[in-house]
Amino acid sequence: MLTRPGMRASDVDREAAVALLKDHHAEGRLTLDEFDERIGAAYAAVTLGELARLISDLPPPVRLEYDVALLRGQPVPATPPPAPSPARPADPAPWPAEAFQPPARSRPRRDPVNGRAVLHGLWTALFAVTGVNTAIWFLVLITHGPVYFWPIWVFGPAGAVLGAAELCVRRHGEVER
């Protein structure tokens, strides 16, 4: 891939240079300070020459031309060049493999909750909330005289929805899983 150093860099060129810098930082060739400095310079680069200077002291990757051609949308070979193999062998595990297994469940699984039990809990909660609101209404009635019975708006809509759900459960029974 032949380019002139004075040619203006595109966003794709900048992103390719940043990707290369990230790879070299991950491999330990660049310190964090060098990496930050070069990333800032890569995003500020105007020409390809400026980008080339940022990576000139780093070894070129095997797939550089293929990756840049792919990013630019240019024709690429049918098969990419092979990716480099890892340079160092994997470290042996200091603990046995069993140490990395998730712990066994300490409590048994519960059976799924059925619809009737859920509805019973919802009705109980609705009656409790309505009871508290009715008690508040009653205290206001005693202290301030006749007051509109507003707790009906707490119970009414929710009771209608729960009533419809109750009818569905009674008519159709439990849902098979």
Buried (B, 14 or more C-beta within 10 A) or exposed (E): EEBEEEEEBEEEBBEBBBBBBEEBBEEEBBEEEEBEBBBEBBEEBEBBBBBBBBBEEBEEBEBBBBBBBBBEEEEBEEEEEEEEEEEEEEEEEEEEEEEEEEEEEEEEEEEEEEBEEEBEEBBEEBEEBBEEBBEEBEEEEEEEEEEEEEBBEBBEEBBEEBEEBBEEBEEEEEEEE
